């Protein structure tokens, strides 16, 4: 009996152990299945193109879709947003901002791409940038739509969201050799362009009877500062403090110069892009087809690397996280080290990370893919939002009433582009690319202007150099301007 009892007990234990093992195996199998299912969703490939197009604003889109949506469905979406705006039930939220700007941006890109030849010279970008502001001027846009767009761009920070994604993706997607060889040399056309443009505009202004210093400070300086933040706004305060006048006495002219110059920059960018396509061998080093610098040896080290055809949700999520954290770091450093803009600090940090190779390769690729996504989908949305928020058509129209002012503004942009192109070409940059960055980029309206110019020239991957131009070059222009202000106050020529 004792032996039978012992055997039964041992058998029971073995059966229980077997049952637990089976349960563990079943539990493990279920966990593996769930994990595999989750990973299959999160890591599912994301195509980078649709119907052979890289994004909703890519030239050549067919007639049947607007913003990549079938036209009947697009019209229903527009009707819903318009009804909400008219009935004042459209919330000023981020989602509303996306709805308004993407729908409008898709429409103007679609219209611009319908015009042969001219579309290659920047028409879709020009429409996105100025058509919304024109509609607002004529009272054809419901005020709630303008409010939503303005809140989206300014208060909710969509401009920062966009620019940081482009900058992070562009820098980390660049070959290290390109940054090493092009960076120090890039300072030459930046400084040369500032000096030549200031002197030429001062001399021509003096010929028109407006004064040498006045031409430099009222036309060249605000335009070449690379945006309103380092241009018209602080300069109007400096001029007012020195002359004893109110800042509003200068603001109109300074703002008009910046806005009008941005128009010319976009047009010239489109023209250069068209010339680069149609006359790529006009002379040696004329167009690099997107490559900034001319080099000897293996060009593969200085060209954009070939990217895979797919990304994943996980990859895009990491790219978003990296761009967001880098933005916060830039703002943190800018708050304490105020001699540089937060964007400039963010750029410096990313360049250091790229050059030192501290970042894991997969994180670099994630930031690059995230930038590609934003560039492919949201360029029209940003341009429309900026147009509704910042561009005032009535100010542009007032400027058009002064032929001398127009001539000086036009000449400033022309000289900036040509001087950058010539000086850059002499130090082994390609003429078209360096005429755009830093030339035209230095004369546009800054972050939003950079997007317009680079989009019109189809060279968005040069955004890091555009940002460096505006922040570093703009800071230098503002510093030089502050030294010249006493001459304006004394009326010196």
C-alpha positions as CSV (number, residue, x, y, z in Angstrom):
1,X,0.0,0.0,0.0
2,X,2.8,2.3,0.9
3,X,4.6,1.6,-2.4
4,X,1.3,2.2,-4.4
5,X,0.7,5.4,-2.6
6,X,4.1,6.7,-3.4
7,X,3.8,5.8,-7.1
8,X,0.5,7.5,-7.3
9,X,1.9,10.7,-5.7
10,X,4.9,10.7,-8.1
11,X,2.6,10.1,-11.1
12,X,0.4,13.0,-10.0
13,X,3.4,15.3,-9.7
14,X,4.6,14.3,-13.2
15,X,1.1,14.9,-14.6
16,X,0.9,18.3,-13.0
17,X,4.4,19.2,-14.2
18,X,3.5,18.1,-17.7
19,X,0.3,20.2,-17.5
20,X,2.2,23.3,-16.4
21,X,4.7,22.8,-19.1
22,X,2.0,22.5,-21.7
23,X,0.4,25.7,-20.3
24,X,3.7,27.5,-20.5
25,X,4.2,26.3,-24.0
26,X,0.7,27.5,-25.0
27,X,1.2,30.8,-23.2
28,X,4.5,31.3,-24.9
29,X,3.1,30.5,-28.3
30,X,0.2,32.9,-27.8
31,X,2.6,35.6,-26.7
32,X,4.8,35.0,-29.7
33,X,1.8,35.2,-32.0
34,X,0.6,38.4,-30.4
35,X,4.1,39.9,-30.6
36,X,4.5,38.8,-34.2
37,X,1.2,40.3,-35.1
38,X,2.0,43.6,-33.4
39,X,5.4,43.8,-35.1
40,X,3.9,42.9,-38.4
41,X,1.6,45.9,-38.1
42,X,4.1,48.4,-36.7
43,X,6.9,47.3,-39.1
44,X,4.7,47.0,-42.2
45,X,6.4,48.6,-45.2
46,X,5.3,52.1,-46.1
47,X,5.6,52.9,-49.8
48,X,7.4,56.2,-50.6
49,X,5.5,56.8,-53.8
50,X,2.0,56.4,-55.2
51,X,1.5,55.7,-58.9
52,X,5.2,56.5,-59.5
53,X,4.9,60.0,-57.8
54,X,6.9,60.9,-54.8
55,X,4.2,63.0,-53.1
56,X,1.0,65.0,-53.6
57,X,2.9,68.0,-54.9
58,X,5.0,66.1,-57.4
59,X,4.8,67.5,-61.0
60,X,2.8,65.4,-63.5
61,X,-0.1,64.4,-61.3
62,X,-3.2,63.3,-63.2
63,X,-6.4,65.1,-63.6
64,X,-8.4,62.6,-61.6
65,X,-7.0,63.3,-58.1
66,X,-6.4,66.4,-56.0
67,X,-4.1,66.0,-53.0
68,X,-4.0,62.3,-54.0
69,X,-7.8,62.1,-53.4
70,X,-10.4,61.3,-56.1
71,X,-12.0,64.6,-57.2
72,X,-15.6,63.8,-56.1
73,X,-14.4,62.9,-52.6
74,X,-12.1,65.9,-52.5
75,X,-15.1,68.2,-53.3
76,X,-17.1,66.6,-50.5
77,X,-14.2,67.2,-48.1
78,X,-14.0,70.8,-49.2
79,X,-17.7,71.3,-48.8
80,X,-17.6,69.9,-45.2
81,X,-14.8,72.3,-44.2
82,X,-16.4,75.3,-45.8
83,X,-19.8,74.6,-44.2
84,X,-18.1,74.3,-40.8
85,X,-16.3,77.6,-41.4
86,X,-19.4,79.5,-42.5
87,X,-21.4,78.2,-39.6
88,X,-18.5,79.1,-37.3
89,X,-18.3,75.5,-36.0
90,X,-14.7,74.9,-37.3
91,X,-12.4,74.6,-34.2
92,X,-9.1,76.3,-34.3
93,X,-7.3,73.0,-33.7
94,X,-4.3,71.3,-35.2
95,X,-6.6,68.8,-37.1
96,X,-8.6,71.7,-38.6
97,X,-5.3,73.3,-39.6
98,X,-4.2,70.2,-41.5
99,X,-7.6,70.0,-43.2
100,X,-7.6,73.6,-44.4
101,X,-4.0,73.8,-45.5
102,X,-3.8,70.4,-47.2
103,X,-7.0,70.8,-49.1
104,X,-6.1,74.3,-50.4
105,X,-2.4,73.4,-51.0
106,X,-3.5,70.3,-53.0
107,X,-5.8,72.5,-55.2
108,X,-3.2,75.1,-56.1
109,X,-0.5,72.5,-56.7
110,X,-3.0,70.7,-59.0
111,X,-3.8,73.8,-60.9
112,X,-0.2,74.8,-61.3
113,X,0.8,71.4,-62.6
114,X,-1.9,71.8,-65.4
115,X,0.1,74.5,-67.2
116,X,2.9,73.0,-69.4
117,X,6.4,74.5,-69.4
118,X,5.5,77.3,-66.8
119,X,5.1,74.6,-64.1
120,X,8.8,73.9,-64.5
121,X,9.5,77.5,-63.5
122,X,7.8,77.4,-60.2
123,X,4.1,78.1,-61.0
124,X,2.6,75.5,-58.5
125,X,4.8,77.0,-55.7
126,X,3.9,80.6,-56.6
127,X,0.2,79.8,-56.6
128,X,0.4,78.1,-53.2
129,X,2.4,81.1,-51.8
130,X,0.4,84.0,-53.2
131,X,-3.0,82.8,-54.4
132,X,-4.4,82.3,-50.8
133,X,-3.3,85.8,-49.7
134,X,-4.8,87.3,-52.9
135,X,-8.1,85.5,-52.1
136,X,-8.0,86.9,-48.6
137,X,-7.4,90.4,-50.0
138,X,-10.5,90.2,-52.1
139,X,-12.6,88.8,-49.2
140,X,-13.1,85.4,-50.8
141,X,-11.9,83.3,-47.8
142,X,-14.1,82.9,-44.8
143,X,-12.5,84.5,-41.7
144,X,-12.6,81.2,-39.7
145,X,-10.4,79.5,-42.3
146,X,-7.8,82.3,-42.0
147,X,-8.0,82.1,-38.2
148,X,-7.5,78.3,-38.3
149,X,-4.5,78.6,-40.6
150,X,-2.9,81.4,-38.7
151,X,-3.3,79.5,-35.4
152,X,-1.9,76.4,-37.0
153,X,1.2,78.0,-38.4
154,X,2.0,80.4,-35.6
155,X,0.6,79.4,-32.2
156,X,0.6,75.6,-32.8
157,X,4.0,75.7,-34.3
158,X,3.5,73.9,-37.7
159,X,6.3,75.9,-39.2
160,X,8.7,74.6,-36.6
161,X,7.3,71.1,-37.0
162,X,8.0,71.2,-40.8
163,X,11.4,72.9,-40.8
164,X,12.9,70.7,-38.1
165,X,11.8,67.6,-40.0
166,X,13.3,68.8,-43.2
167,X,16.6,69.9,-41.5
168,X,17.0,66.8,-39.5
169,X,16.3,64.5,-42.5
170,X,18.5,66.5,-44.8
171,X,21.6,66.7,-42.5
172,X,21.5,63.1,-41.3
173,X,20.7,61.9,-44.9
174,X,23.8,63.7,-46.3
175,X,27.0,61.8,-47.0
176,X,29.6,62.8,-44.3
177,X,32.1,63.7,-47.1
178,X,29.7,66.4,-48.4
179,X,29.5,68.1,-45.1
180,X,33.3,67.9,-44.5
181,X,34.2,69.3,-48.0
182,X,31.4,71.7,-48.6
183,X,30.9,73.3,-45.1
184,X,34.0,75.5,-44.7
185,X,34.0,76.5,-48.3
186,X,30.3,77.5,-48.0
187,X,31.3,80.5,-45.9
188,X,33.1,82.1,-48.9
189,X,29.9,82.8,-51.1
190,X,27.9,83.7,-48.0
191,X,30.3,86.5,-47.0
192,X,31.0,87.5,-50.6
193,X,27.3,87.8,-51.4
194,X,26.7,90.1,-48.4
195,X,29.5,92.4,-49.2
196,X,28.8,92.7,-53.0
197,X,25.1,93.1,-52.6
198,X,25.4,95.9,-49.9
199,X,27.9,97.9,-52.0
200,X,26.0,97.6,-55.3
201,X,22.6,98.5,-53.8
202,X,24.2,101.4,-51.9
203,X,25.8,102.8,-55.0
204,X,22.7,102.4,-57.2
205,X,20.5,104.0,-54.5
206,X,22.9,106.9,-54.4
207,X,22.5,107.2,-58.2
208,X,18.7,107.4,-57.8
209,X,19.1,110.1,-55.2
210,X,18.1,108.0,-52.2
211,X,21.5,107.9,-50.5
212,X,24.2,105.3,-50.1
213,X,23.5,104.3,-46.5
214,X,19.8,104.6,-47.0
215,X,19.9,102.1,-49.8
216,X,21.9,99.6,-47.8
217,X,19.9,99.9,-44.6
218,X,16.3,100.3,-46.0
219,X,16.6,97.8,-48.9
220,X,19.7,95.6,-48.8
221,X,19.8,95.0,-45.0
222,X,16.2,93.8,-44.5
223,X,16.2,91.6,-47.6
224,X,19.6,90.0,-47.0
225,X,18.9,89.3,-43.3
226,X,17.1,86.2,-44.4
227,X,13.7,86.8,-42.8
228,X,11.5,89.0,-40.7
229,X,12.9,87.8,-37.4
230,X,16.4,89.0,-38.2
231,X,15.3,91.7,-40.7
232,X,12.4,94.0,-40.7
233,X,11.2,93.6,-37.1
234,X,14.5,94.3,-35.2
235,X,15.8,96.7,-37.8
236,X,12.7,98.9,-37.5
237,X,13.2,99.2,-33.7
238,X,16.9,100.0,-34.2
239,X,16.2,102.7,-36.8
240,X,13.5,104.2,-34.6
241,X,15.7,104.4,-31.6
242,X,18.5,106.1,-33.5
243,X,16.3,108.6,-35.4
244,X,13.7,109.4,-32.7
245,X,10.9,108.3,-35.0
246,X,8.3,105.6,-34.4
247,X,9.1,102.1,-35.6
248,X,6.0,102.2,-37.8
249,X,7.7,104.9,-39.9
250,X,10.1,102.2,-41.1
251,X,8.1,99.0,-40.9
252,X,6.1,99.5,-44.0
253,X,9.1,100.0,-46.3
254,X,11.1,97.2,-44.6
255,X,8.2,94.7,-44.8
256,X,7.5,95.6,-48.4
257,X,11.1,95.1,-49.3
258,X,11.2,91.6,-47.7
259,X,7.9,90.5,-49.2
260,X,8.5,91.8,-52.7
261,X,12.1,90.4,-52.7
262,X,10.6,87.0,-51.8
263,X,8.4,87.1,-54.9
264,X,11.5,87.8,-57.0
265,X,13.4,85.0,-55.3
266,X,10.7,82.4,-56.0
267,X,10.6,83.5,-59.7
268,X,14.3,83.5,-60.1
269,X,14.5,80.1,-58.4
270,X,12.1,78.7,-60.9
271,X,14.0,80.2,-63.8
272,X,17.3,78.8,-62.5
273,X,15.7,75.4,-62.2
274,X,14.3,75.6,-65.7
275,X,17.7,76.7,-67.1
276,X,19.4,73.9,-65.2
277,X,17.1,71.4,-66.8
278,X,17.2,72.8,-70.3
279,X,20.8,74.1,-70.4
280,X,22.7,71.9,-67.9
281,X,26.0,72.3,-69.8
282,X,25.7,76.0,-70.6
283,X,29.3,76.2,-69.2
284,X,31.4,73.9,-67.0
285,X,29.9,73.7,-63.5
286,X,26.7,75.5,-64.5
287,X,24.2,73.0,-63.0
288,X,24.9,70.2,-60.7
289,X,21.4,68.8,-61.0
290,X,21.0,69.2,-57.2
291,X,24.6,68.6,-56.2
292,X,26.0,71.7,-54.5
293,X,29.8,71.2,-55.0
294,X,32.0,70.3,-57.9
295,X,34.7,67.8,-56.9
296,X,37.3,65.6,-58.5
297,X,37.5,61.9,-57.9
298,X,34.6,59.7,-56.8
299,X,31.4,61.7,-56.9
300,X,29.6,59.0,-55.0
301,X,31.0,60.4,-51.8
302,X,29.4,63.8,-52.5
303,X,26.0,62.8,-53.8
304,X,22.9,62.0,-52.0
305,X,22.9,58.2,-51.2
306,X,20.3,56.1,-52.9
307,X,17.4,55.4,-50.6
308,X,15.4,52.3,-50.2
309,X,12.0,52.1,-51.7
310,X,10.2,51.5,-48.4
311,X,10.1,52.6,-44.8
312,X,8.2,51.4,-41.8
313,X,5.9,52.9,-39.2
314,X,8.5,52.2,-36.5
315,X,11.1,54.1,-38.6
316,X,8.9,57.1,-39.2
317,X,8.0,57.2,-35.5
318,X,11.7,57.3,-34.5
319,X,12.3,60.1,-37.0
320,X,9.5,62.2,-35.5
321,X,10.9,61.6,-32.0
322,X,14.4,62.6,-33.0
323,X,13.2,65.8,-34.8
324,X,11.1,66.8,-31.9
325,X,13.9,66.3,-29.3
326,X,16.4,68.1,-31.4
327,X,14.0,71.1,-31.6
328,X,13.7,71.1,-27.8
329,X,17.5,71.0,-27.4
330,X,17.8,73.9,-29.9
331,X,15.3,76.0,-28.0
332,X,17.0,75.2,-24.7
333,X,20.4,76.3,-25.9
334,X,19.0,79.3,-27.6
335,X,17.4,80.5,-24.4
336,X,20.8,80.7,-22.6
337,X,23.1,81.2,-25.6
338,X,21.1,83.9,-27.3
339,X,23.8,84.9,-29.8
340,X,22.5,82.2,-32.1
341,X,18.9,81.3,-33.1
342,X,17.6,77.9,-31.8
343,X,17.5,76.6,-35.3
344,X,21.2,77.3,-35.7
345,X,21.9,75.4,-32.5
346,X,19.8,72.5,-33.7
347,X,21.7,72.5,-36.9
348,X,25.1,72.6,-35.2
349,X,24.1,69.7,-32.9
350,X,23.0,67.6,-35.9
351,X,26.1,68.4,-37.9
352,X,28.3,67.3,-34.9
353,X,26.3,64.1,-34.5
354,X,26.6,63.4,-38.2
355,X,30.3,64.2,-38.4
356,X,31.2,62.2,-35.3
357,X,29.1,59.2,-36.2
358,X,27.6,59.1,-32.6
359,X,24.1,58.3,-33.8
360,X,23.1,54.7,-34.7
361,X,22.7,54.2,-38.4
362,X,19.0,53.3,-38.0
363,X,18.2,56.6,-36.3
364,X,19.9,58.5,-39.1
365,X,17.8,56.6,-41.6
366,X,14.7,57.2,-39.5
367,X,15.2,61.0,-39.4
368,X,15.8,60.9,-43.2
369,X,12.6,59.0,-43.9
370,X,10.6,61.3,-41.7
371,X,11.9,64.3,-43.5
372,X,11.1,62.6,-46.8
373,X,7.5,62.1,-45.7
374,X,7.0,65.7,-44.6
375,X,8.6,66.9,-47.8
376,X,6.4,64.7,-50.0
377,X,3.1,65.5,-48.3
378,X,3.1,68.8,-46.5
379,X,5.0,71.4,-48.6
380,X,1.7,72.7,-50.2
381,X,0.1,72.9,-46.8
382,X,2.9,74.9,-45.3
383,X,3.0,77.4,-48.2
384,X,-0.8,77.9,-48.0
385,X,-0.7,78.4,-44.3
386,X,2.2,80.9,-44.5
387,X,0.3,82.8,-47.3
388,X,-2.8,83.1,-45.2
389,X,-0.9,84.0,-42.1
390,X,1.9,86.3,-43.1
391,X,1.6,87.6,-46.6
392,X,-0.3,90.9,-47.1
393,X,-1.1,91.6,-50.7
394,X,-2.0,95.2,-50.0
395,X,1.6,95.8,-48.8
396,X,2.9,94.3,-52.0
397,X,0.6,96.5,-54.0
398,X,1.7,99.6,-52.2
399,X,5.3,98.8,-53.0
400,X,4.5,98.4,-56.7
401,X,3.6,102.1,-56.8
402,X,7.3,103.1,-56.4
403,X,9.3,102.2,-59.5
404,X,12.6,103.1,-57.7
405,X,11.8,100.8,-54.8
406,X,10.9,98.0,-57.2
407,X,14.1,98.4,-59.2
408,X,16.3,98.4,-56.1
409,X,14.5,95.3,-54.7
410,X,14.7,93.5,-58.0
411,X,18.4,94.4,-58.3
412,X,19.1,93.3,-54.7
413,X,17.8,89.8,-55.4
414,X,19.5,89.7,-58.8
415,X,22.9,90.7,-57.4
416,X,22.5,88.3,-54.5
417,X,21.9,85.4,-56.9
418,X,24.6,86.3,-59.4
419,X,27.3,87.2,-56.9
420,X,26.7,84.0,-55.0
421,X,26.7,82.0,-58.2
422,X,29.9,83.6,-59.5
423,X,31.8,83.6,-56.2
424,X,30.7,80.1,-55.4
425,X,31.6,78.9,-58.9
426,X,35.1,80.2,-58.4
427,X,35.5,78.0,-55.3
428,X,34.2,74.9,-57.0
429,X,30.4,75.1,-56.3
430,X,27.9,74.5,-59.2
431,X,26.6,77.9,-60.4
432,X,22.8,77.1,-60.2
433,X,22.9,75.5,-56.8
434,X,25.1,78.1,-55.1
435,X,23.1,81.0,-56.8
436,X,20.0,79.5,-55.0
437,X,21.8,78.7,-51.7
438,X,23.1,81.0,-50.3
439,X,22.2,83.6,-53.0
440,X,18.4,83.6,-53.3
441,X,17.9,82.0,-49.9
442,X,19.6,84.9,-48.2
443,X,17.2,87.3,-49.9
444,X,13.9,85.5,-49.2
445,X,11.7,85.7,-46.1
446,X,13.4,83.0,-44.0
447,X,12.0,79.6,-43.0
448,X,8.8,79.9,-45.2
449,X,10.7,81.6,-47.9
450,X,13.3,78.9,-47.9
451,X,10.6,76.3,-48.5
452,X,9.1,78.4,-51.4
453,X,12.5,78.9,-53.1
454,X,13.8,75.4,-52.6
455,X,10.5,73.9,-53.7
456,X,10.4,76.1,-56.8
457,X,13.9,75.1,-57.7
458,X,13.2,71.4,-56.7
459,X,16.2,71.3,-54.3
460,X,14.6,70.8,-51.0
461,X,17.5,68.6,-49.9
462,X,19.6,71.8,-49.6
463,X,17.5,72.9,-46.7
464,X,20.4,72.5,-44.1
465,X,22.5,75.0,-46.1
466,X,19.5,77.3,-46.4
467,X,19.0,77.3,-42.7
468,X,22.7,77.9,-42.0
469,X,22.6,80.8,-44.5
470,X,19.6,82.5,-42.9
471,X,20.6,82.0,-39.3
472,X,24.3,82.6,-39.4
473,X,24.3,84.9,-42.4
474,X,21.2,86.7,-41.1
475,X,22.9,87.3,-37.7
476,X,25.9,88.7,-39.4
477,X,23.8,91.1,-41.5
478,X,21.9,92.3,-38.4
479,X,25.2,92.9,-36.5
480,X,26.7,94.9,-39.5
481,X,23.4,96.8,-39.7
482,X,23.6,97.8,-36.0
483,X,27.0,99.3,-36.7
484,X,25.7,101.3,-39.6
485,X,22.6,102.7,-37.9
486,X,24.4,105.8,-36.6
487,X,25.2,106.8,-40.2
488,X,21.5,106.7,-41.0
489,X,20.7,108.9,-38.1
490,X,23.2,111.6,-39.2
491,X,22.1,111.4,-42.8
492,X,25.6,110.4,-43.9
493,X,25.9,109.2,-47.5
